[in-house]
Amino acid sequence: MKTLCSWFLFLTALSVFGQQTSGTISGNVKDESGVPLSFANVTIEGLKVGVLTDLNGNYFLEKVPTGKHKVVISFIGYGTRAKTVEITENSLNIRIDFTLQENVENLNEVTVNGKSQKTIIETEGFAVSAVQTEEASIRSIQTNELLNTTVGVKIRQNGGLGSNVEYSLNGLSGSAVRIFIDGIPISVYGSSFSLNSIPPSMIKQIEVYKGVVPGHLADDALGGAINIELHSEAKNNINASISYGSFNTIQANANGVYRFDKSGFTVKASIFNNYSDNNYKVWGRRVVVAGLGGVETPVTARRFNDAYRSTGGIAQIGYTNVKWADQFLVGLTVSDDFKEVQHGAFMTSRPYKDRFLESDATLANITYQKKDLFTEGLDLNIHGLYGKRNRIVNDTVAWAYNWNGERAIDFRGNEFQYTWDSQQEGGPTLATIKRNVASIRSGLNYTINEHHKFLLNHVYSSIDREDSDALVSVLENTFTGDRDLTKNIYALTYEINAFQNKFRASLFGKYYQQETVSIDPEIATGPDGNNIIVDDIVKSTTTNEGYGFAASYAILPNITLLASAEKAIRLPNETEIFGNDGDNVVANPTIKPEQSDNYNLGFRLGAFNFRKHQLTVSTNFFSRNIKDRIGLPIESSLNVDEELILYVNQGSGTSKGIDAQIDYSFNNNLALNFNFSRFELLIENQGVEIDVPNTPFFTMNGGLRYSIQDFLQRKSRLNLFYNIYYTDEFSYLNIRGTNTVGDEFFRIPEQIAQDFGLSYTFPNKKVIMSFDVKNIFDKPVYDNLSVQKPGRAFYLKLNYIINNF
């Protein structure tokens, strides 16, 4: 705290050297008939600042310095317009609307100078992809599916909607990849509020950092980070959508904002509801029905105990764009979910029935942001959460079942029950985990001038966990322990911009501290010789340091060289240390932090514009030197546990590879993208260097979009989408020794899945209808541990937008 106060006073003292105040310019772009124009170019002449209008024709330019500026609007087929505005200290937030006139003749060429926010992020030096969500928000796709099309990203999901998900970045996955919502670790929210639940319409942008994570996302992200940036603009609007499709899947969400112009008082709310039976067809090695004599007959079956439901919302009230705060909001986040469990870690010949999980969370939140706090160039942002999370595992059925959903029979043909009286070994349970959770993210930024900037960031998080089970005796519950985990991570960053904005660099250092406390009641002898209950308290504290840099150099305006490196630390999380019955995870209190030296070297070519053509090419070479990697045990068919998961330190290893992406567009109508990622991931296990199992080493994705203006109706728009996903074969278990006869049993064959979709925007731009077909040719697809994912599926979605009311 003393260090933080000293730093704050130092920055305040430097305020006399502060730079100009910055403001915002926002507005709406429409045609002469009043119809909003989506994806129009908005730039400021003379500055490398630019954005595209959203689906409602709105734009928002941030950090615009004081003075006079010319705002230029262009859109193919509508010509170009410009207006001059002035930002002063008394008028920092300017709103200016544009009306464009449609050209009678087709334009041969439109050239606009300036960088979009996406381009700015992707040329800072980090190996980062900025994922836009405008188009995805109107389709029947999940946020995870959108991420799965991103270069270097592989989503590893154990089944359908609501199943456990891991995110792989350049081969590092699991908790090595941190997920954030507006900079807050998503783990704080619990399983009932996840990327499965958040619809793309609530998301402004997704930033995917691979290997090297900037200081403002202060956390122990070893392999990378995914930051979900929710919409924060205080523009009056309501957006609602509902989708229905295969497997009785329903997804509905609504979000809205209303701001009173005079006072700045703002109300924001978002709600969502997801449901699916997940009763898709499965088949293969373990999907069998055992008959008399133990004879196993392969079948094609429907999953029958895999339903999922999640409901939640966020409500906030406060003030925006007022003199004393850019944002001051307080609110509540609530969510709950229900998930049936079909099997353990693997798909086995004895699936579960009537085993399920229930979770809920209630979290209070507060947000404060202010630019030019006390002095020009000093910015402060604070975001905090505090509340409760609960989870219960219900497993009380003793009967065994087969894949037809019927009671299983033994060798003699008799129905039988498990001797342990539950679906999973260990006995019947109503295991409950209650957590008090807290997280505070704070950032203090000081801009000395346009070339130099300092950032100080801190993330605090804590979990106070209490376990119990309603099916065990009062005495046994009395001896159930408490588990606490507290984490503090600090980051100090220096940013420099030189050589007329050609060179940009970020140097940062990070300090990690984690403390775990285990409190276990036990019987001891008191002073009077009687037995008493005392607490056996075990504390463990871990501290580590990390550091890194990211740099970029614009060789030419559209050719940028990128390099970054980091000594990264990843601390074991609560589940890996304390275990989690709901996810079949066993505790491992001796697990150690993992470390990695991460390196990236790449370039970005583009965007190159020629008449109506635009081309961008980017690539990244990466290397990861890992120590004490955390993951599942390197198992073979001889020692695998088909129900339980134990996280361990696998050993030291290396990951090296390349990923690349090509983006091409023509006339704002045709867009094509293709990316691939290829790497090797080796780990030293028992003195032998082997490929890490359950990891695909080569993936490719491709996407095609074509837009047709004035389809059926004037001012309407039809978008056609096509995506293809390729995953090379991989083994989900390690084959020991040199004899590989029969290893095909543990191999996942190469996979090719294809999706098709269309969306139709009606002339008023308020109603959008979309239709999607997933896995068109119904191919078997797998991710983790041979668990099969859904086959062909159809979805219809209706989206309604009310804007500027």
N, C-alpha and C positions, 0 to 999 in steps of 0.2 A: 504494500500500500504506500509506504514511504517513497519507493521508487516511482510509483505512478504519480504521486503528488509532485515530486520533484520534476518529473518530465513535463507535467502539465504547466507548472510555473515557468519552466524553461521556454516552452512554446509560447506562452503568453508574453513573456519578455521579448520574444522575437517578433512580436506582432507589428512593431514599427516598420519591419521590412516586408510586410504583407503585400500580397498582390491585389489586383482589382477584384471587386465583388462580382460574382456571377449570378445569372438569373435563368429563367426558363422562357421558352416560346412554345406555345401550343395552339391548336386550332383544328379545323375540319376542312376537308377538301371534297367538293361535290361538283356535279355537272350542272348545266343550266336548268335541268328539270328538277334539281334538288336531290338527286340520287348520289349517295356517297361513293367516292372512287377509292377502291382498295388497292394497296401496293403502289401508290403514286410516290415518286421520288421527292423528298423534301431536303433541301440543302441550304447552307448559309454560305454565300459567296465570299471567297477569301479564307474560309476556315475549313479544316478537314473534319466537318461535322455533317452528318446526314442520317436520315432514317426513312423508312417506308411507312405509309399510312396503314392502319390496321383494317380489319374487315368493315369497320364502320366509317372509314375515311378519316379517322383521327390521327394526329401526330403529336409528338411531345419531344422537344429538344431541351436537354439539360446542360448545365454548366456553360452557358453562353456568357462571355464577358460583357461588362458594361460598354456602352457606346452604340453607334448606329450600325445596323446590319441589314443586308439585303437578303430576304428569304426567297428562294427560288423553288417553284413547284413545276414538275414536268410529269407527263403521263403520255405514253404512246397512243396516238390517235386523238389527243386533246391539246397538243401544243404545250407552251411554257408560259408561266406567269411569275412575276416577281413583285414584291412589296418591300419597302424600307421601313424598319421599325427601330426604336431607340430604347435601350435598357438603361435606366438610371437607378441610383440608390433609392429613390422614392417610388420607383416602378420596376420591380425586379421580375414580375411574372406577367408576361405579355400574351394575350390571346389574339390571333389573327386568322380569319377564315378565308378560304379561296373558292372561287367558282371558275372552273375551266370550261372553255368553249371547244366543242368537238370539231376537229378538222374535217373538211369535206374531202380533201385529198389525203392519201396515205403518206405518212412520214417515212423517208428513206433512212434517216438517222437522227438520233437524239443523244447528245453527249452531255453528261452531268458530272461535274467534278465534286469530290467529297467522299468521305468514307461513312458507311453505315455503322451502327453500333456493333453489329456482328463482326465486320471487318476490323474495327478498332481492337476488339477483344482478341481476335485471332492473330493479330500482328504485334502483340505485346511481348512476345518472346517465349511464353509458356506453350507447351504442347496442349492446346485447348481447342475444343469445338464448341461453337455457340449454336444451339439448336433452336430454331424458330418454331412457334406453335400455332401461328394464325390458321394455317390450312388444317392442321391436325385437330384443332378444336372443333371443327364442324363435321368431322368424320367419326365413325364408330370404332375408334382405336383408343387403347390405353396409353398412358404416359410411358409405360415400359416398352410397348411396341414401338413408339417413336424413338426411344433411346436405342433400341436394337438395330436401327438403321444407321446409327452414327459410327463413323470409322473408329476402329480400335475397341469398340464396346460390344460385349456379348452378354445378353441377359440370360441367366441360368435359372429357370423356373421349374419347380417340382409339380407340374400339372397345370390346371386351369386357373380361372379367376380366383384370387385369394390364396393361392398356394405360396409356399415359401420361395423367395426370390433372392438370388445373389447376382452381383454385378461384377463382371470381369473386365478390367482395363489392361490391355497388353499382357494378359495372362495372370495378373494378380487379381484376386477376387475375395469374396467374403468380406470380413470386416477390414481388410486392407484397403478397401474402397469405402470412403465415407460419403454419406448422403446428407445433404443439408436442405432445409427449407428457409430461405432468406438468411442463410448463415447459421441457423440453429441446427445442431445434429438431429436428424429425423428420429433417431433412436429414443429421444426424450418423449416423443408423442406416443410410442407404443405401437403394437401391431395393428390396432384398429384405425390408425391414421397413417397410411403408407402411400407409396407411389401407385399401388393397386387401386387406391381409393380416390386420389386427386385427379380430376379430369383435366385434360389439356386446356380447357377454356378458362380455368383458374390461374393458368401459368402464363407469365409474360415471356420468359426465356429460360432455357436450361444451359448451364455452362458445365462442360465436361473437361476436367483437368487430368491429364495422364502423367503419372509419375512424379511431377513436381507441382506442389500446391502452393498458391500465393499466401502471404502472411495474413491477409484479411480473413481467410478461412482458417483461423487458428484451430487446428485439431490434429490428432495423430493419424493422419491419412497417409499410409505407407505407399499404396499403389496408385493413388489418385483420389479425386473427389468429384461429386456431381452436385451442383448447387441449383436448386429449383427456386427461381425468382418469381414470386407471385405478383399479380398486378397490384400496384400501389398508387396509381394515378387517381386523383380525386375528380374523376369525370362522371357525371350523372349517367348511369346506365343500368340496365337489367339484362341479363343473359340467362336463358333457361333452355335446357335440352332434355330429351328422353330418347333412349335407345332400347330396342328389343331385338333379340336374336336367338340363335340356336342354343340348345341346352337350357331353355327357359331363362335366358340371361337378360336382366333388366338393369339399365344404368341411367340414373336421372341426376341432374344437378342444376342448381340455380345460384347465381351470384349477382350482387348489385351494389351500387354506391350512390349515395345522395349527399351533396354538399350545399350548405346554405352560403351563398356568395358573400353576404354582408358580414356575417360573424365568422365564417370558416368552419362552423360546426359540421362534422362529417359522420355519417353512419355507413358502415360497411358490413355486409353479411354474405356468407357462402354456405350452401348446404349440399350434401350429396347422399345418394343411396345406391348401393350395388347389390345385386342378387344373381346367383346362378346355381342351378342344380348340378352343374359340372358332370352330367351323366353321359359323357361322350364314350365312344366305343374304344376298347383297348384289346390288344391281342399280343401274342409273342410267347417267349420262353417260360414265363412264370404264370401266365394266364391260363390255368388248367383247372379241371374238375377231377378230383380223385374218386374212383369207384371201388367196387369190391376188389379185394386183393391188392389195393393200393395202386391200381392201374390209373395213370394220369392221362386225361383226354384234353388236348388243346381246344380252346373255345375262343370265340369273339364275344366279349361281354361288355356290358355298360357299367361304368362306375356307379355305385348305388349308395355310397356313404361319403359324399364329397361336396355337399352343398355349402355355399358360402353366402354370407350377408354382412354388409358393413354400412353403417349410417353415421353421419357426423356433420359438423358444421363449425364455422367460425363467425363470431359476431364481435364487432369493434365499434366504439364511439370515441369521439375526441375532436381534435382540431387539426386542420391541414392548411398549409400555406398562409400562416399568420405570422405576425412580426416576431413572436417569441419562439416559434417552432415551425419547421417545415412539416413535421408530423408529430403529433402526440395522440396516441391511441391506446385505450385500454379495452380489454375484451375477454372473451371466454372461448375456449376450444373444447368441444365435446365430441366423443365418438364411441362407438361400440361395434363389435363384430361377433359373428358366430361362424365356426368352421368345423365341419365334420371331417374326420380323419379316416382315410381309406386304408392306409398301411403305414408301416414304419419307414425307415430310410430307403428301403428298396421295395419294389413291387414283388410281393411274395405270393405263393400259392394259397395262403390263408389270409385273405383280406379282413379288415376290421369291419364291424357293424355296430352302430350306436356309440362309438367313441367320438367325442367332440370337444371343442375348446370354445370358451367364451371370454371376451376381453372388453374392457371399457376404460375410458380415460376422461378426466375432467381437469382442464388446465387453464389457469388464469394467465393472461399475457399482457405485456406493456411494451410499447414502442415509442422511442423518442429520437427524433433526428433534427439537427439544426446545422445549417451551413453558416459560416462566418459567425461562430459563437464568440461573443465578447470582442473579437477582432477579425479583420478580413483574413481569409485563408484558413481559419481554424474550424474544423468540422467535427461534430460529435454525433455518434449514433449508439443507441442502447436498445437491446431487445431482450426481454426476459420472460421466462415461463416458470410457473410453479403449480403443482397440483398432485393428483393421485391417479395411479393406474392399477388396475386389478386384472388378474387372469386366473381362470379355473380350468382344470382338466377333468373331464367326466369320463370315467372308464369303469363301468360296473357290470358289464355283461360277460358271462363266463362261456357262452356257447361259441363254438368254432363255426366259421362260414366258408363257403367256396365262392368262386367268381360269378356264379349264377345268382348270388344273393340268398342261397338256401343254406340251411344248416349242413355242415360238413359231416361226412361219415368216416368211420375208421376202417381198418383192414377187414373187419367182419361185416361192415355195412350198417353199424349202429351210429346214431347221432352221438356226438360226444362234446364234453365240456373241457375247458382247460383246467388243469389241476390248480392253477394259481388264481382262478375265479375272475379273470379279467382278460381283455383282448391282448394287452401288452403284458409281458412278463413283469412280475413285481407285485401283483395283487391289485384288487379293486381300489380305486382312488377317486377322491374329489379334491385333488391337490390345488391349493389356492396360493397365489403369489400376490401380495399387496405391496405396492411401491409408493413412496413419497419421492417425487422427482423435482428437480430444479435445474434450470440452465439460464445463464446470463451471458450474452455476447455484447461486448462493448468495443468501440473503436474510436480512436482520437487521431485525426489526420491534420497535418499542418503543411500547407502549401507556401513555401517561401517565395517562389516566383514560378514562372512557367517552366523552369528547368529543374527545380528541386522540390522534393516532397518527402515528408516523413509520416509514417503510420505506426501507431501502437495499438495492438489488438490483444484481447484477452477473452478466453472462453472458460467459464466455470460450469461444471455439471456435477450433480450428485444424485445418488440413488440410495434410498433407505428401504431395504427389502425385508419382508417378513413372510415366511412360509408356514403353511398349516394344511391340515387335511381333515375334513369333517368325518371321514370314515375310520379314523384311528382314535384311540382313547384320549381322554383328557390328559392323562399322564404323558402319553407319547407327544401330544401337542405341546405340553409344557416343556419338553426337551427338544423342541424344534428351534433351531437357531435363527438369529437375525444376521443379515448380510448388508454391509454398507460399502459403497464405492464413491469416492470423491476424486474429481480430476480438475486440474488447473493447467491451462496451456497459454503461454504468452508468446507474442511474436512482435518483433521490431523490424520495420521495413524502411529502406531508403530507395526512392525512385528518382531517376535522372532522365532528362530528355535533352538531347544535344544535337549539334550539327543540323540545325534547321529541321528538327523532328525526324531526321533519318535514323538516329540512334536512340534506342530506349532500353533502359536496364532497371532491374529491380533486385536489390540485395537484401536478404532477410536472415534473421536468426530466430530460433524457436527454443523455448524451454518447457519441458514436460514434467508434470508432477502428478502422481496417482497414489492414492492411499486406499487400501482395502481393510475392512474390519470385519472379523467373524466372531460372533458372540454365541457360544454354545453352552446352555445350562448343563450342569453335571452335579452329581451328588458328592458331597464332602462331609467330613466329620467336624461338627461344631465344637466350641470350647467346652460345652457341657457333655460332649461325647455322643450327642444325638446327630442323626443325619440331617443335613440341610442342603438346599439347592443354591449353588453359586454359579456365577457366570465365568466361563473360561474365555477370555478375550485375547484374540490373536490379531495383531496389527502388522501390516506390511506397507512400506512406502518405497516407491520407485521414482527416481529422477533421471532425466536424460536431456541431452542438448542436441539440437539439429541446426542446420544452416543450409543456405542455397542461394541460387541466383537464376534470373531469366533475362535474356537480352535479345534484342532484334536490331537488324540493320537493313534499311531500305536501300539496296544497291541501285535500284531504279524505283520510280514511284509505285510500280506494280510488281516488283520482284523483291521479296523480303527474306532474309536469312534469319533463322530462329535457333536459339540454343538455350538450354536450361539444365541445371543439375541441383541435386539436393541430397543431403544425408537425412534420411527420413526415419522416424520412429513410429511404431504402432504398438500401443499398449493393449494388453488383453482386455476384452470387454466383459461385462457382467455375466453374459451367458457362458462364455468360455471359462470363466473362473468358477462361477457358482452353479452352472448347469441350468437346465430348463426342461421340466417334465413335458410341457406342452409340445415342444419341438424335439422330444426324444434325445435331449442333450444331457450327458453326464458331466458332473462337476470335475474340474481339474485345478485345484488351488495352487499347484506348483508351476503352472505354465508361465513362461518368461516372455517379455516384450520381444518383438521381432524388429530387425533393422534392415535398411536397404540403402545402398548408394545408387541413386537413380540419375540417368543421363539421357538427354534428348538432343537431337540435332536434325533440323529440318528446314524446309523452305516453303514459301507460298508464292506461287506465280499467278498474278491476276489481281483483280479481274481485267481481262483483255476484252476490249469492246471493238467490234468491227461491224459497222452498220447496225443490224438488228441482232447480231450474235454477241454472246458473252461467255467467256471461258475462264475458269479458275482451276488450278491444279495445286495440291498441297501434299506434302509427304513428311514423314518423321521416322528417323532411325532411333531406336531406343535400346538401352541396356539397363538391367537391374541386377545388382549383386546383393543377394539376400542372405541374412544370417538369422538363424532360429525361426525360420518360416513357420507361421501358425496355420494349421490346416487339419484335415482328417488324417488319421494314421495311414501310412503307406501299406494298404491291406492287399491280400491276395485271397483266392478262394479258400485258403486253408484257415484263415483267421477272421474272416469278415463277420461282423455282427449285423444281421439284416434289420434289426429294429432300432438300435441305439447308436448315437453319434458321440464321439469323444474328440475334442479338439486338443492337439498336441503340438509341440515344436518338432516339425518334421526334420529339420536340419538346415544346412546351408545350401544355397543353390544360386543359379543364374537364369536370367531371362533376357534374350536378345532377339530383336526382330525389326520389322518395318511395317508401317501402315501408310496408305496413300488414298487420296480421294480426288475425283474429277467431277466438277460441276459445270454443266453447259445449259444455256438457255437461249431461246430464239423468240424475239418479238413479244416477250412477256406471255407467250401462249404455250410454248413447248419448253419443258425443263427435264434434264436428264442428269442423274448422278450415279456414280459407281465408286465403291471403295473396297479395299481388301486389307486384311491384317494377317501377317505370317510371322511366327516366332517359334523359338524353342524354349522350354522351361524345364531345366534339369535340377534335380535335388540329390544330395548325397545321402544315401540311406544304407546303414550297415556297411559302410565302406565302399559302396557301389554307387556310381552316378547313373540315375535312371530318369526317364521322362515322368513328370508328375502325372499320375492317373486322373481320370475324370476331367480332363482339360482338352478342348479342341484347339489345335495349333494353327489352323488355317480356316479363315472365314472370309466370305465375300457377300456384299449386298449391292443391289442395284435398284434404282427407282426411276419411274417415268411419269411425268404429268403433262397433260394436254388440256388447254382451256379453249372453249368455244364461246365467244361473245354472242349475245342476241339469239340464243338457242330457243326456239319456239316463241319466245316473247322478247320484245325490244328491252334493252337494259338488263336482261337476265344473263346468267353465266353458268355454263356446264363445265365441270372439272372432271377429268378421267385420270385415275391413278393405277399404277401397276408397280408391284414390288416383288423382288425375288431374293431369297436368302439361301446361301450355300454354307454348309458346315462340313468340313472334312471328317473322315472317320477318326475315332479315338477310342481308347480303352478306359472303361470306368473302374477297372481293378488292375492291379499290378500283377504281371505274370512272372513268378519267381523261377529262377534257374534258366537253363538253355533249352529245355524241352517245352516248346510252345504248342504242342499238339492240343487242340481243343480250345486255343485262346480265342477263337472266333466267338465263343460263348460270352466273353466279356467285352466284345467290341461293339461299339455303336457304328453302324455303317454310315457312309456319307449321306447327307440329307440335303434335299432341295425342296424348299417350300415357296409357294407363290401366292400372292394376294392381289385382288382386284377391287377397285372401288370407284364410286362416282359421287359427286355432290352437285346439287342444283341450287343456285342462288336466285331467288325470285326478284323481279324488278325493283321492289321497294327495299331490297337489301336487309329486310328484317327477318325473313323466313328462309331457312336453308334446310334442304332435305338431302340426306346421304344414304348410300347403300354400299355395303362392303361384303366381299366374299373372302374369307380367310382359308389358306391352305386349299386352293382351288381343286387340286387333284387328289386330295385326301391321302397325302403321304404320311407314313409314320414319322413323327419327329420326337426327339428326346433331348434333354439337357443334362440333368444331374442323375447319376447313379441308375441309369436305365429306366427312369420313370417316364412313361409316355405322356405326351401333351395332346391337347385336343386336335382332332382332324378337321375336315371341312366344316365351315360354319358360315352362317348368313346373318347379317345385322342391318337393321333399318333405324335411322336416327333422324329426329326432327329438332332443329335448333331455332329459337326465336330470340330476337334482339330488340330491345327498346333502348334508344339512345337519345341523349340530349333532351330529356323530359323536364 
